[in-house]
Amino acid sequence: MYDIVEFQDIVPSSAAVDAGPLRRVARNAFPFIVVGAVWEAVAHFGLFPPRLFPSLETIAAAFVRLTLDGILPHHVAQTLLRLGAGFGLAALIGVSIGVLMGRSRRAEDIFLPVVSIGAPIPGLAYAPLFLLWFGLGNFSSVLLVAFVSAFPIIYNSWTGVKAVKEIWVRSAQAMGADDRRMFRHVILPGALPYILTGLRLGLAQAWRILVGVEMLAAVPWGLGWLIFGAREFLNTDVMMAGIAVIAIIGLALEKLVFQPLEQFTVVRWGMMT
Protein backbone atom coordinates (compact mmCIF):
# COMPACT_ATOMS: atom_id res chain seq x y z
CA MET A 1 0.00 0.00 0.00
CA TYR A 2 1.61 3.23 -1.17
CA ASP A 3 1.46 6.36 0.90
CA ILE A 4 -0.47 9.19 -0.69
CA VAL A 5 1.65 12.31 -0.94
CA GLU A 6 -0.18 15.58 -1.14
CA PHE A 7 0.28 17.68 -4.25
CA GLN A 8 1.50 20.65 -2.25
CA ASP A 9 4.40 18.58 -0.92
CA ILE A 10 5.57 17.81 -4.45
CA VAL A 11 5.22 21.20 -6.10
CA PRO A 12 7.11 23.96 -4.29
CA SER A 13 5.15 27.01 -3.37
CA SER A 14 5.70 30.36 -5.07
CA ALA A 15 7.34 31.67 -1.91
CA ALA A 16 9.87 28.85 -1.99
CA VAL A 17 10.56 29.43 -5.68
CA ASP A 18 11.12 33.15 -5.15
CA ALA A 19 13.23 32.66 -2.05
CA GLY A 20 16.40 32.17 -4.08
CA PRO A 21 16.45 35.48 -6.03
CA LEU A 22 15.10 37.42 -3.07
CA ARG A 23 17.77 35.98 -0.84
CA ARG A 24 20.50 36.91 -3.31
CA VAL A 25 19.17 40.46 -3.57
CA ALA A 26 19.00 40.75 0.21
CA ARG A 27 22.50 39.35 0.60
CA ASN A 28 23.93 41.79 -1.95
CA ALA A 29 22.05 44.76 -0.50
CA PHE A 30 22.86 44.03 3.14
CA PRO A 31 26.43 45.51 3.17
CA PHE A 32 25.18 48.71 1.52
CA ILE A 33 22.37 49.00 4.06
CA VAL A 34 24.80 48.59 6.94
CA VAL A 35 27.25 51.15 5.55
CA GLY A 36 24.38 53.58 4.87
CA ALA A 37 23.04 53.19 8.39
CA VAL A 38 26.47 53.79 9.93
CA TRP A 39 27.00 56.81 7.69
CA GLU A 40 23.66 58.31 8.67
CA ALA A 41 24.36 57.69 12.35
CA VAL A 42 27.71 59.49 12.16
CA ALA A 43 26.19 62.34 10.13
CA HIS A 44 23.27 62.93 12.51
CA PHE A 45 25.05 62.48 15.85
CA GLY A 46 27.31 65.44 15.15
CA LEU A 47 30.70 63.74 15.26
CA PHE A 48 31.70 65.94 12.31
CA PRO A 49 30.34 69.26 11.05
CA PRO A 50 27.58 68.80 8.43
CA ARG A 51 29.75 70.64 5.93
CA LEU A 52 32.47 67.96 6.24
CA PHE A 53 30.25 64.91 6.72
CA PRO A 54 26.95 65.39 4.86
CA SER A 55 24.02 63.01 5.13
CA LEU A 56 23.07 60.63 2.36
CA GLU A 57 20.12 62.87 1.50
CA THR A 58 22.47 65.82 0.93
CA ILE A 59 24.79 63.69 -1.21
CA ALA A 60 21.86 62.40 -3.25
CA ALA A 61 20.60 65.96 -3.76
CA ALA A 62 24.05 67.04 -5.01
CA PHE A 63 24.13 64.02 -7.33
CA VAL A 64 20.72 64.88 -8.82
CA ARG A 65 21.57 68.57 -9.13
CA LEU A 66 24.87 67.94 -10.92
CA THR A 67 23.24 65.39 -13.20
CA LEU A 68 20.35 67.64 -14.20
CA ASP A 69 22.74 70.53 -14.84
CA GLY A 70 24.79 68.30 -17.17
CA ILE A 71 27.97 68.83 -15.18
CA LEU A 72 28.34 65.31 -13.82
CA PRO A 73 27.60 63.54 -17.14
CA HIS A 74 30.24 65.66 -18.86
CA HIS A 75 32.85 64.79 -16.23
CA VAL A 76 31.90 61.11 -16.44
CA ALA A 77 32.12 61.10 -20.25
CA GLN A 78 35.58 62.66 -20.24
CA THR A 79 36.87 60.23 -17.62
CA LEU A 80 35.40 57.20 -19.42
CA LEU A 81 36.98 58.26 -22.71
CA ARG A 82 40.41 58.45 -21.10
CA LEU A 83 39.84 55.24 -19.21
CA GLY A 84 38.70 53.36 -22.31
CA ALA A 85 41.60 54.60 -24.43
CA GLY A 86 44.26 53.97 -21.79
CA PHE A 87 42.95 50.62 -20.59
CA GLY A 88 42.30 49.39 -24.14
CA LEU A 89 45.90 50.17 -25.07
CA ALA A 90 47.14 48.50 -21.89
CA ALA A 91 45.06 45.37 -22.53
CA LEU A 92 46.33 45.04 -26.10
CA ILE A 93 49.98 45.56 -25.23
CA GLY A 94 49.86 43.77 -21.88
CA VAL A 95 48.26 40.56 -23.13
CA SER A 96 50.56 40.47 -26.15
CA ILE A 97 53.73 40.90 -24.11
CA GLY A 98 52.54 38.50 -21.41
CA VAL A 99 51.71 35.74 -23.88
CA LEU A 100 55.00 36.33 -25.69
CA MET A 101 56.88 36.02 -22.40
CA GLY A 102 55.10 32.79 -21.64
CA ARG A 103 55.92 31.30 -25.03
CA SER A 104 59.46 32.61 -25.52
CA ARG A 105 62.30 32.26 -23.05
CA ARG A 106 64.20 35.10 -24.68
CA ALA A 107 61.22 37.47 -24.36
CA GLU A 108 60.83 36.38 -20.74
CA ASP A 109 64.48 37.19 -20.01
CA ILE A 110 64.05 40.63 -21.58
CA PHE A 111 60.71 41.76 -20.17
CA LEU A 112 60.43 40.01 -16.80
CA PRO A 113 63.14 42.10 -15.03
CA VAL A 114 61.56 45.30 -16.36
CA VAL A 115 58.09 44.26 -15.20
CA SER A 116 59.40 43.12 -11.81
CA ILE A 117 61.09 46.48 -11.25
CA GLY A 118 58.37 48.73 -12.65
CA ALA A 119 55.27 47.06 -11.21
CA PRO A 120 55.85 47.79 -7.47
CA ILE A 121 56.39 51.52 -8.09
CA PRO A 122 53.21 53.51 -7.34
CA GLY A 123 51.55 54.85 -10.44
CA LEU A 124 51.51 58.44 -9.18
CA ALA A 125 55.31 58.35 -9.03
CA TYR A 126 55.33 58.20 -12.83
CA ALA A 127 52.85 61.07 -13.20
CA PRO A 128 55.34 63.99 -12.97
CA LEU A 129 57.58 62.35 -15.57
CA PHE A 130 54.75 61.80 -18.03
CA LEU A 131 53.46 65.34 -17.52
CA LEU A 132 56.95 66.70 -18.19
CA TRP A 133 57.58 64.48 -21.20
CA PHE A 134 54.19 64.72 -22.91
CA GLY A 135 52.69 67.87 -21.39
CA LEU A 136 49.33 68.48 -19.79
CA GLY A 137 46.19 67.11 -21.33
CA ASN A 138 44.58 63.92 -22.54
CA PHE A 139 47.59 62.44 -24.34
CA SER A 140 49.79 62.21 -21.26
CA SER A 141 46.87 60.96 -19.14
CA VAL A 142 46.03 58.16 -21.57
CA LEU A 143 49.67 57.10 -21.89
CA LEU A 144 50.12 57.09 -18.12
CA VAL A 145 46.97 54.99 -17.61
CA ALA A 146 48.14 52.53 -20.26
CA PHE A 147 51.65 52.30 -18.82
CA VAL A 148 50.61 51.75 -15.21
CA SER A 149 47.72 49.37 -15.84
CA ALA A 150 49.76 47.22 -18.24
CA PHE A 151 51.96 45.76 -15.49
CA PRO A 152 49.37 43.48 -13.80
CA ILE A 153 48.03 42.46 -17.22
CA ILE A 154 51.50 41.44 -18.41
CA TYR A 155 52.31 39.57 -15.23
CA ASN A 156 49.04 37.62 -15.07
CA SER A 157 49.06 36.82 -18.78
CA TRP A 158 52.59 35.46 -18.45
CA THR A 159 51.59 33.44 -15.39
CA GLY A 160 48.55 32.05 -17.20
CA VAL A 161 50.56 30.85 -20.19
CA LYS A 162 53.15 29.24 -17.91
CA ALA A 163 50.36 27.54 -15.93
CA VAL A 164 48.88 25.74 -18.95
CA LYS A 165 49.11 22.02 -18.22
CA GLU A 166 51.85 20.21 -20.10
CA ILE A 167 49.57 17.27 -20.81
CA TRP A 168 47.26 19.55 -22.80
CA VAL A 169 50.17 20.74 -24.93
CA ARG A 170 51.52 17.24 -25.51
CA SER A 171 48.07 15.92 -26.38
CA ALA A 172 47.57 18.67 -28.95
CA GLN A 173 51.00 18.01 -30.42
CA ALA A 174 50.25 14.30 -30.63
CA MET A 175 47.09 15.09 -32.60
CA GLY A 176 49.10 17.14 -35.08
CA ALA A 177 48.17 20.68 -33.98
CA ASP A 178 50.37 23.39 -35.47
CA ASP A 179 51.48 26.50 -33.58
CA ARG A 180 48.43 28.50 -34.62
CA ARG A 181 45.93 25.89 -33.52
CA MET A 182 47.96 25.22 -30.39
CA PHE A 183 47.71 28.87 -29.40
CA ARG A 184 44.05 29.22 -30.32
CA HIS A 185 42.69 26.01 -28.82
CA VAL A 186 45.10 25.23 -25.96
CA ILE A 187 47.28 28.13 -24.81
CA LEU A 188 44.75 30.97 -24.93
CA PRO A 189 41.81 29.07 -23.33
CA GLY A 190 44.10 27.64 -20.65
CA ALA A 191 45.53 31.04 -19.77
CA LEU A 192 42.24 32.95 -20.03
CA PRO A 193 41.29 32.80 -16.30
CA TYR A 194 44.63 34.41 -15.42
CA ILE A 195 44.27 36.95 -18.23
CA LEU A 196 40.83 37.99 -16.97
CA THR A 197 42.26 38.40 -13.47
CA GLY A 198 45.02 40.56 -14.91
CA LEU A 199 42.49 42.68 -16.76
CA ARG A 200 40.51 43.19 -13.54
CA LEU A 201 43.64 44.27 -11.67
CA GLY A 202 44.72 46.44 -14.57
CA LEU A 203 41.35 48.17 -14.63
CA ALA A 204 41.61 48.91 -10.91
CA GLN A 205 45.09 50.35 -11.50
CA ALA A 206 43.75 52.41 -14.40
CA TRP A 207 41.01 53.91 -12.22
CA ARG A 208 43.41 54.84 -9.45
CA ILE A 209 46.02 56.49 -11.64
CA LEU A 210 43.47 58.24 -13.86
CA VAL A 211 41.62 59.87 -10.96
CA GLY A 212 44.97 60.80 -9.43
CA VAL A 213 46.35 62.40 -12.59
CA GLU A 214 43.09 64.29 -13.13
CA MET A 215 43.53 65.69 -9.63
CA LEU A 216 46.91 67.05 -10.68
CA ALA A 217 45.09 69.42 -13.06
CA ALA A 218 46.43 67.64 -16.13
CA VAL A 219 42.98 67.93 -17.73
CA PRO A 220 40.13 70.46 -17.45
CA TRP A 221 37.33 67.89 -17.03
CA GLY A 222 36.99 64.55 -15.28
CA LEU A 223 35.81 62.97 -12.04
CA GLY A 224 39.21 63.44 -10.41
CA TRP A 225 39.19 67.12 -11.32
CA LEU A 226 35.62 67.40 -9.97
CA ILE A 227 36.55 65.80 -6.64
CA PHE A 228 39.73 67.82 -6.22
CA GLY A 229 38.00 71.08 -7.18
CA ALA A 230 35.18 70.45 -4.72
CA ARG A 231 37.72 69.97 -1.92
CA GLU A 232 38.91 73.56 -2.27
CA PHE A 233 35.40 74.87 -1.55
CA LEU A 234 34.55 72.25 1.12
CA ASN A 235 31.79 70.83 -1.09
CA THR A 236 31.95 67.41 0.52
CA ASP A 237 28.61 66.42 -0.95
CA VAL A 238 29.97 66.99 -4.46
CA MET A 239 33.10 65.02 -3.59
CA MET A 240 31.04 62.09 -2.32
CA ALA A 241 28.81 62.23 -5.41
CA GLY A 242 31.90 61.92 -7.62
CA ILE A 243 33.25 59.04 -5.53
CA ALA A 244 29.87 57.30 -5.71
CA VAL A 245 29.89 57.58 -9.51
CA ILE A 246 33.34 55.96 -9.64
CA ALA A 247 32.06 53.08 -7.51
CA ILE A 248 28.93 52.68 -9.65
CA ILE A 249 30.94 52.61 -12.88
CA GLY A 250 33.36 50.07 -11.41
CA LEU A 251 30.48 47.84 -10.32
CA ALA A 252 28.81 48.19 -13.72
CA LEU A 253 32.00 47.20 -15.54
CA GLU A 254 32.33 44.13 -13.32
CA LYS A 255 28.71 43.04 -13.73
CA LEU A 256 28.19 43.98 -17.38
CA VAL A 257 31.62 43.21 -18.87
CA PHE A 258 33.77 40.82 -16.87
CA GLN A 259 31.10 38.49 -15.49
CA PRO A 260 29.37 37.93 -18.87
CA LEU A 261 32.78 37.40 -20.46
CA GLU A 262 33.61 34.79 -17.85
CA GLN A 263 30.24 33.09 -18.27
CA PHE A 264 30.67 32.96 -22.04
CA THR A 265 34.21 31.55 -21.90
CA VAL A 266 35.87 29.90 -18.90
CA VAL A 267 32.66 29.03 -17.01
CA ARG A 268 31.07 27.66 -20.16
CA TRP A 269 34.18 25.58 -20.80
CA GLY A 270 34.07 24.14 -17.27
CA MET A 271 37.34 25.79 -16.18
CA MET A 272 35.70 27.91 -13.45
CA THR A 273 32.56 27.74 -11.34
N, C-alpha and C positions, 0 to 999 in steps of 0.2 A: 504494500500500500504506500503510494508516494505521498509525500507531504505537499499540500497545496501552498504555493508561495504567492503572496499577494502581488498584484501588478505594480503597486507603488514601491515595493521592495526591489523590483527589477529595474524599473526605469527611474533614473535619478531625477529629483525635483529640479525645477528651474533655479532655485536658490543654490543648490549644490553645483549646478552647471556653471552658474555665474560666479561662484566663489573664487575660481581660479583667477580670472582677469581682475576682479575687484581686489583680491588679495595682492596681486602684483602692483596694482595702482597704489594701494595703501602703503605697501612696503617701499615703493619708490618715492612717495610723497612724504613719508614720515620724517626723514632727515630734514627736509625743507621746512616742515611744520615746526620741528624742534628749534631749528636755527632762527626762524621767524619769531617764535615765541620768546626766545632768549633776547633777540634784538629789541623787540618791543618792550620787554621788561627793563632792559638797560636804558632805553630811550626815555621811558616814562618815569623811572625812579630817580632821575636827575643825577646820575653818576657823571655825566658829561653835559656840557651846555648843549641846548637843542641845535645851535648853529654848527657844532662839531659832530653831533651824533643825532641826525634826524630820524624820525620815525619812518616806518615803511610807507605810511600814507603820504608823507612829504616826498619821499623818493619816487613813489609812483606818480605823484603829481608832476614832479620835474621831468620824469620820463615821458609822460603824455604831452606836456607842454613843448618839450624839445622835439618830439616826434611830429606834432601838428605844425610846428613852425618850420619843419623841414631841415632843422639844424642837425639833429641826430642822424637821420638817414643819410645826409651828405657825408658826415664823418664816417659812418659805417661803410658807405660805398668806397670811399677813398682808402680806408684801411683794408677792406677786402680785396681791392684791386692790387694793392702792394703785397698782401699776403698770398694771393693766388699766383702772382708772377714770381715772387721769391721762392715760395714753397714748390711750385711746379718746376722751376729750374733746379732746385735742390733735389727733388725726387728723381728727375731725369739723370742728373749727373751722379747723384749718390748711389742709386741702384746700379747704374752702369759700372762705376768704379768698384763698388762692392762685389758685384758678380765677377768682374775681371780679376779682382784680388783672389776670390775663391777658386777661380779656374786656372790662374797663372801664378806660379811661384815667383817669377821675376816681378810681376806687378805687385804681389804681396810684399816683397822685399822693398819695393820703392815707396808704396803708399802707406803701409802700415805704420812705420815710424812717424810719418807726418801726421796721420790721423791720431795716433797715440799721444803726440805732443800737443796738437791743436785742440782736441776735443775737451780736455779738462779746463781750458781757459774760458772764463766767463765771456759770454757774447758781448756784453757792454764794453769789455776791454778793447775789442776791435773797433768799436764805434768811432772813436776819435780818428783812428787811422783812415777808415773809409771816408769819413767826412772831409779829411784833409786831401786824400787822394782823388776823390770823385766829386767833391763839393756837396753843398746842401741840395736837397730835393729828392725826388722819387728814385732816381737812378742809383744813388748811393744806398738808399734804404733797401731797395730790392736786392742789390748785390750783397749787402750785409745779411739780410734774411736768408738768402740762398747759401751763403758761405757758412753761417753758423748752424743752420738746420741740416746741412748736408752731413755733418759728422756722425750723428746717430744713425742716419740712413745708411751710410757707407759701412759702419761697423756692424750693424745688424744684418745687412745684406751679405756681407762677407761671412759672418757667423752662420747664416742660414745655408749658404752654399757649402761650407765646410761640414755642416751637420747632416747633409744628405747621406743616407745610408749607403754604404759601399755595395751591399747586395743588390740594391736597385740599379746602380750603375753597371755592375757586372751582368745582371740579368738583361739589361737593355743591350749591352755590347754583345752578349751571346745570341740575341735575337737579330743582330745585324743593324742596330740603330747607328746612324751616322751622327756627327757632332751636332748638326742642326736639330735632329729629332731628339737626341739626348738632352739638349738644353731645353727644348720646348716641352717634352713630355716627362722628364725626370728631374732635371736640375731646378728649373723654375718652379714647378709645383711643390717640390720638396722644400725649397727655401722660402716659399711664399709666406708661411706664418711668421717667420723672422722678419721678412721684408715689411709686412704689415705692421709689426711692432715697431720697426725702425721708422716707418712713416708716421705712426702715432707720436713717437718721441720727437721726431723732427718737426711735426706740426706744433707741438708744445713749445719747442725751442723757438720756432718762428714767431709764435705769438709773443713770447717774452721779449725777444730782441726787437720786434717791430714796435710794440708799445713803448719800449724804452727809448728807441731812437726817435720816435715821434715826440717823446717828451723833451728831447734835446733840441727841439725847434728845427729839426732838419726839414720839416714839411709844414705847410700852412694849415692842412686839414688832417683829421684822423682822430681815432679814439684816444690815443696817447696824448695828443695835443689838447684835446678837450679836457681830459682829466687833469693834466698839468696846469692848464690855464684856469680851471675852476679852483685849483688849490690857492692860487694867488688872491682870489676874492673870497675865500672861505665858503665857497658854494659846495658844501659837502654832499648835498643832495644830487647835484649834477655829477660830481665825482662818482658817487655810488651808482647812478644811472648808467654811466659809461662802463663801470666795472661789471654791472649786471648784464649789459649787452655783450661784453666779451665772454662772459660765462654762458650766455644763451647761445651765442654763435658756436662756441666750442662744443656744447652739448649737441647742437644740431648737426655739426660735422660728424660727430661720433655716431649719432643715431641714423643719420640719413646717408652717410658716405661709407664709413668704415664697417659698420655692422652689416649692411646689405652686401658689401663687397666680400666680407668673410662668409656670409651665408651662401653666396653664389659660388664661392671657390672652395676654401679649405674645409668648411663645414659640410658642404655638399659632397666633397670627396672623401669624407670620413676621417680627415686628419685632425679635426678639432671638434669639440662638443660645445 
